[in-house]
Amino acid sequence: MSLVINHNLMAMNAARSLSFTYGRLATSVQRLASGLRVNSAQDDAAGLAVREMMRTDIRVLNQGVRNANDAISLIQTADGAFSVIDEKLTRMKELAEQAATGTYTTAQRLIMDSEYQAMASEITRIAMATDFNGVKLLDGSLSGSANQMKIHFGTGNSSAEDYYYIRIGNTTASALGVGNSAAVGPGFTISTQSAAQEALEAIDSAIMNKDNIRANLGGIANRLANTISNLSIQAENLQSAESRISDVDVATEMTEFTRNQILVQAGVAMLAQANTLPQLALKLMGA
């Protein structure tokens, strides 16, 4: 290579190498500072696209878990009300059994019937008052196929895998067929011995209807618990896959950082040396 003054080719070469190495050092610093291997599409365009889709699915799955937990809370609210209704029906049958025997007078049966009707009214009040987040649960609002509640937890909108429905029957006293708010028939009153005897079977039917609704909700609660477990596993596995794509291997990147740091230091030193080489020409000219 000729000794020239106008163009310092050694310095230009050293500067180019230094710029390249410095860029790689900056990338290493960015990755170590952020903890991410992929900080922009420039780092890994395909990896970035896959990562963003995975991140979306993870957040949707976590929201699905919260949706399912809310549904369990709703069912627990309804179940708590059913337990109180069960106590009322049990007391009503106890009163009907008492009034069904012949050792009481008509006046005494009217007193029993007064409590019997009060229990029926309380059942209706509980059914009308029980709600979750403003949604009535036991008054029949969720009893029809058109009014059933959809619980959505999946990432799509397929009925086979992303949601199912909760349906809760009407559990007011009239719907259960007990008390004087129901149609005249068995269970309407226990003011006479014959009516009390008929009420025993009517109350059994009411208890069975209530238990069927409660058992169905219990099954759905168990299903939701399994759904939450499955969604959590899916989110965990997706998070692991996303981490393998996106997160930086600190040990490997620290090795690369150290290498680039040494190369930058060497490049700076060599650039400084190359910048002094044209001065040799001055010595040849006797300067």
KAPESUL-V38323 format. One record per backbone hydrogen bond with DSSP energy under -1.0 kcal/mol. NH is the residue of the N-H (numbers start at 0). CO is the residue of the C=O. Records with the same first field share a line. If there is no record, write none. Layout:
NH = CO / CO
This chain:
8 = 6
11 = 7
12 = 8
13 = 9
14 = 10
15 = 11
16 = 12
17 = 13
18 = 14
19 = 15
20 = 16
21 = 17
22 = 18
23 = 19
24 = 20
25 = 21
26 = 22
27 = 23
28 = 24
29 = 25
30 = 26
31 = 27
32 = 28
33 = 29
34 = 30
36 = 245
37 = 245
42 = 39
43 = 39
47 = 43
48 = 44
49 = 45
50 = 46
51 = 47
52 = 48
53 = 49
54 = 50
55 = 51
56 = 52
57 = 53
58 = 54
59 = 55
60 = 56
61 = 57
62 = 58
63 = 59
64 = 60
65 = 61
66 = 62
67 = 63
68 = 64
69 = 65
70 = 66
71 = 67
72 = 68
73 = 69
74 = 70
75 = 71
76 = 72
77 = 73
78 = 74
79 = 75
80 = 76
81 = 77
82 = 78
83 = 79
84 = 80
85 = 81
86 = 82
87 = 83
88 = 84
89 = 85
90 = 86
91 = 87
92 = 88
93 = 89
94 = 90
95 = 91
96 = 92
97 = 93
98 = 94
99 = 95
108 = 104
109 = 105
110 = 106
111 = 107
112 = 108
113 = 109
114 = 110
115 = 111
116 = 112
117 = 113
118 = 114
119 = 115
120 = 116
121 = 117
122 = 118
123 = 119
124 = 120
125 = 121
126 = 122
127 = 123
128 = 124
129 = 125
131 = 134
134 = 131
136 = 129
142 = 139
148 = 165
150 = 163
152 = 161
153 = 161
160 = 157
161 = 157
163 = 150
165 = 148
167 = 141
170 = 137
175 = 171
177 = 172
178 = 186
181 = 178
187 = 184
195 = 191
196 = 192
197 = 193
198 = 194
199 = 195
201 = 197
202 = 198
203 = 199
204 = 200
205 = 201
206 = 202
207 = 203
208 = 204
209 = 205
210 = 206
211 = 207
212 = 208
213 = 209
214 = 210
215 = 211
216 = 212
217 = 213
218 = 214
219 = 215
220 = 216
221 = 217
222 = 218
223 = 219
224 = 220
225 = 221
226 = 222
227 = 223
228 = 224
229 = 225
230 = 226
231 = 227
232 = 228
233 = 229
234 = 230
235 = 231
236 = 232
237 = 233
238 = 234
239 = 235
240 = 236
241 = 237
242 = 238
243 = 239
244 = 240
245 = 241
246 = 242
247 = 34
252 = 248
253 = 249
254 = 250
255 = 251
256 = 252
257 = 253
258 = 254
259 = 255
260 = 256
261 = 257
262 = 258
263 = 259
264 = 260
265 = 261
266 = 262
267 = 263
268 = 264
269 = 265
270 = 266
271 = 267
272 = 268
273 = 269
274 = 270
278 = 275
279 = 276
280 = 277
282 = 278
283 = 279
284 = 280
285 = 282
286 = 281
